[in-house]
């Protein structure tokens, strides 16, 4: 069983998230346990203080060491093998490869910061991995934590109705997903590509691969730059490059 603990000032957000979709299903199948800890419950003073002004001045408040460290220690007493993940714009960018690596850890602690962030001493001593879900700023780490949990749950065996769905998702093979269609065959004059109705599974596979490569090449060429390609993908990329060159060449 995978066991997640979210350390957050807003536990209701995580608890509500755990009651819907695949996360709920994983919990119902006893494949996942999700708990929350509120740093206020670990504050050393009666006011349950969790933040204070930053040394050196500046706007905003900084989350204090004591309540966070105590919450992490409490979580690790239950999950001694857990990795502590801090969700922050300063972290390494989250991608499918990172999710694939983290699913091997059955115990994870998600530290959701607020305000201007957390005291650096917590990061230095108590955090194993800093992770960002993108180059933008949110009000706190709860949404990134839920994003990560959802992505992780999709890779847990037995959670998805069709296990191959996760393997065909965007980024699973380093490519964006191919286009999808369902009934009816024609909508407002737009028809489903005829090949998808042919029943020729090999031809459909080739069409889907080509469309996935084409979409990635056009929209996210950065995904193709730093990874090895199969002979099939290399052939399609060569064909797309040749097609582009023909279209851009001056007409005689």
C-alpha positions as CSV (number, residue, x, y, z in Angstrom):
1,X,0.0,0.0,0.0
2,X,1.1,3.5,-0.8
3,X,0.9,6.0,2.1
4,X,0.8,9.8,1.6
5,X,0.9,12.4,4.3
6,X,0.3,16.1,3.4
7,X,1.5,18.7,5.9
8,X,-0.7,21.7,5.2
9,X,-2.5,24.6,6.9
10,X,-5.6,23.7,4.9
11,X,-6.2,19.9,5.4
12,X,-9.8,20.2,4.2
13,X,-8.5,20.8,0.7
14,X,-6.5,17.5,0.6
15,X,-9.2,15.6,2.4
16,X,-11.9,16.7,-0.1
17,X,-9.5,15.8,-3.0
18,X,-9.1,12.3,-1.5
19,X,-12.8,11.7,-1.7
20,X,-13.1,11.9,-5.5
21,X,-11.9,10.2,-8.7
22,X,-9.0,7.8,-8.9
23,X,-7.7,8.8,-5.5
24,X,-10.9,7.7,-3.9
25,X,-10.9,4.5,-5.9
26,X,-7.3,3.7,-4.8
27,X,-8.3,4.3,-1.2
28,X,-11.4,2.1,-1.6
29,X,-9.2,-0.7,-3.0
30,X,-6.8,-0.4,0.0
31,X,-4.0,0.6,-2.4
32,X,-3.6,4.1,-0.9
33,X,-3.8,5.9,2.4
34,X,-4.0,9.7,2.5
35,X,-3.5,11.6,5.8
36,X,-3.1,15.2,6.7
37,X,-1.2,17.0,9.4
38,X,-1.8,20.7,10.3
39,X,1.4,22.5,11.4
40,X,-0.7,24.5,13.8
41,X,-1.2,21.4,15.9
42,X,2.5,21.2,16.4
43,X,3.2,24.9,17.3
44,X,5.0,25.4,20.6
45,X,2.8,28.3,21.8
46,X,-0.8,28.7,22.8
47,X,-1.6,30.9,19.8
48,X,-0.6,28.0,17.5
49,X,1.8,30.4,15.6
50,X,3.2,29.0,12.4
51,X,4.7,32.0,10.7
52,X,6.7,35.2,11.5
53,X,8.3,38.2,9.9
54,X,11.4,37.6,7.7
55,X,14.8,38.5,9.0
56,X,16.2,41.3,6.8
57,X,12.8,42.7,6.2
58,X,10.5,42.5,3.2
59,X,6.8,41.8,2.6
60,X,5.0,38.6,3.7
61,X,5.6,36.1,6.4
62,X,7.8,33.0,6.6
63,X,6.6,29.6,8.0
64,X,8.6,28.8,11.2
65,X,10.9,25.9,11.8
66,X,9.4,24.4,14.9
67,X,5.8,23.5,13.8
68,X,7.0,22.2,10.4
69,X,9.9,20.2,11.8
70,X,7.6,18.7,14.5
71,X,5.0,17.8,11.9
72,X,7.6,16.2,9.7
73,X,9.0,14.2,12.6
74,X,5.5,13.0,13.6
75,X,4.9,11.9,10.0
76,X,8.2,10.1,9.8
77,X,7.5,8.2,13.0
78,X,4.7,6.5,11.1
79,X,6.4,6.5,7.8
80,X,10.1,5.9,8.5
81,X,11.0,5.2,4.9
82,X,9.2,8.3,3.5
83,X,10.7,10.9,1.2
84,X,9.8,14.5,2.2
85,X,8.8,16.5,-0.8
86,X,8.6,20.3,-0.6
87,X,6.4,21.9,-3.3
88,X,8.0,25.1,-4.4
89,X,8.7,27.2,-7.6
90,X,12.4,26.8,-6.8
91,X,12.3,23.0,-7.1
92,X,13.1,20.8,-10.1
93,X,10.4,20.7,-12.7
94,X,7.9,17.9,-12.4
95,X,7.6,15.6,-15.4
96,X,6.4,12.1,-16.1
97,X,9.8,10.7,-15.6
98,X,10.0,12.1,-12.1
99,X,6.5,10.7,-11.3
100,X,7.7,7.3,-12.6
101,X,10.6,7.4,-10.3
102,X,8.6,8.5,-7.2
103,X,6.0,5.8,-7.6
104,X,8.6,3.4,-6.4
105,X,8.4,5.0,-3.0
106,X,5.4,3.7,-1.1
107,X,5.8,6.4,1.6
108,X,5.7,10.1,0.7
109,X,5.3,13.2,2.8
110,X,4.2,16.4,0.9
111,X,5.1,19.7,2.6
112,X,2.8,22.4,1.4
113,X,4.2,25.9,2.1
114,X,2.3,29.1,2.3
115,X,3.0,32.9,2.5
116,X,6.5,33.7,1.4
117,X,7.6,30.1,1.9
118,X,9.3,28.1,4.7
119,X,12.4,28.8,6.8
120,X,15.4,27.6,4.7
121,X,16.6,25.5,7.6
122,X,13.7,23.2,7.2
123,X,14.6,22.7,3.5
124,X,18.2,22.1,4.3
125,X,17.7,19.5,7.1
126,X,14.2,18.0,6.7
127,X,13.4,18.0,2.9
128,X,14.6,15.4,0.5
129,X,13.4,16.7,-2.8
130,X,12.1,20.2,-3.9
131,X,9.6,20.0,-6.8
132,X,7.9,22.6,-8.9
133,X,4.9,22.0,-11.2
134,X,5.7,25.0,-13.4
135,X,7.2,28.4,-13.7
136,X,4.4,30.3,-11.9
137,X,3.4,31.2,-8.4
138,X,0.4,29.8,-6.5
139,X,-1.0,30.7,-3.1
140,X,0.4,27.5,-1.5
141,X,1.7,24.0,-2.1
142,X,-1.7,22.2,-1.7
143,X,-2.6,22.3,-5.4
144,X,0.9,21.0,-6.5
145,X,0.6,18.3,-3.9
146,X,-2.7,17.2,-5.3
147,X,-1.4,17.3,-8.8
148,X,1.4,15.0,-7.8
149,X,-0.9,12.6,-5.9
150,X,-3.2,12.3,-8.9
151,X,-0.3,11.6,-11.3
152,X,1.1,9.0,-8.9
153,X,-2.2,7.3,-8.4
154,X,-2.6,6.7,-12.2
155,X,0.5,4.6,-12.1
156,X,-0.6,2.3,-9.2
157,X,-1.4,-1.2,-10.6
158,X,-5.1,-1.9,-10.3
159,X,-6.4,1.7,-10.1
160,X,-7.2,2.4,-13.7
161,X,-9.9,0.4,-15.4
162,X,-7.6,-0.2,-18.4
163,X,-3.9,-0.3,-17.4
164,X,-2.8,0.5,-20.9
165,X,-4.4,3.9,-20.6
166,X,-1.6,5.2,-18.4
167,X,1.0,3.9,-20.8
168,X,-0.7,5.8,-23.7
169,X,-1.0,9.1,-21.9
170,X,0.9,12.2,-23.0
171,X,4.5,12.1,-21.9
172,X,4.4,8.4,-21.1
173,X,6.6,7.7,-24.1
174,X,8.1,11.1,-24.3
175,X,5.4,12.2,-26.7
176,X,2.2,14.2,-26.5
177,X,-0.9,12.1,-26.9
178,X,-2.5,11.5,-30.3
179,X,-6.1,12.8,-31.2
180,X,-9.1,10.9,-29.8
181,X,-12.5,10.5,-31.3
182,X,-15.8,8.9,-30.2
183,X,-19.4,8.6,-31.5
184,X,-21.0,10.0,-33.6
185,X,-18.9,9.6,-36.7
186,X,-19.8,13.0,-38.0
187,X,-20.4,16.2,-36.0
188,X,-21.3,19.5,-37.8
189,X,-19.6,18.2,-40.9
190,X,-16.5,17.1,-39.1
191,X,-15.8,13.4,-39.7
192,X,-13.7,10.9,-37.7
193,X,-10.6,9.9,-39.8
194,X,-11.7,7.0,-41.9
195,X,-8.7,4.9,-41.0
196,X,-9.9,4.7,-37.4
197,X,-13.1,2.9,-38.6
198,X,-11.2,0.4,-40.7
199,X,-10.5,-2.2,-38.0
200,X,-6.9,-2.4,-39.3
201,X,-5.1,-2.3,-35.9
202,X,-1.6,-2.1,-37.3
203,X,-2.6,0.9,-39.6
204,X,-4.3,2.5,-36.6
205,X,-1.2,2.1,-34.5
206,X,0.9,3.7,-37.2
207,X,-1.5,6.6,-37.6
208,X,-1.6,7.2,-33.9
209,X,2.1,7.2,-33.6
210,X,2.6,9.5,-36.5
211,X,0.0,11.9,-35.1
212,X,1.6,11.8,-31.6
213,X,5.0,12.6,-33.1
214,X,3.5,15.3,-35.3
215,X,1.8,17.0,-32.4
216,X,4.9,16.8,-30.2
217,X,7.1,18.1,-33.1
218,X,4.7,21.1,-33.6
219,X,3.7,22.0,-30.0
220,X,6.6,20.7,-27.8
221,X,9.7,20.2,-29.8
222,X,11.7,20.5,-26.6
223,X,10.4,17.0,-25.6
224,X,12.2,15.6,-28.7
225,X,15.6,17.2,-28.2
226,X,17.2,15.3,-25.4
227,X,15.9,11.8,-25.6
228,X,16.7,8.8,-27.8
229,X,14.1,7.9,-30.5
230,X,13.0,4.5,-31.8
231,X,13.6,3.9,-35.5
232,X,9.9,4.5,-36.1
233,X,9.9,7.9,-34.4
234,X,13.1,8.8,-36.2
235,X,11.6,7.9,-39.6
236,X,8.5,10.0,-38.9
237,X,10.6,13.0,-37.8
238,X,12.6,12.8,-41.0
239,X,9.4,12.6,-43.0
240,X,8.0,15.6,-41.2
241,X,11.2,17.6,-41.7
242,X,11.2,16.8,-45.4
243,X,7.5,17.7,-45.7
244,X,8.2,21.1,-44.0
245,X,11.2,21.7,-46.3
246,X,9.0,21.0,-49.4
247,X,6.3,23.3,-48.2
248,X,8.7,26.1,-47.5
249,X,10.8,25.8,-50.7
250,X,10.1,28.6,-53.3
251,X,7.8,27.6,-56.1
252,X,9.4,27.7,-59.5
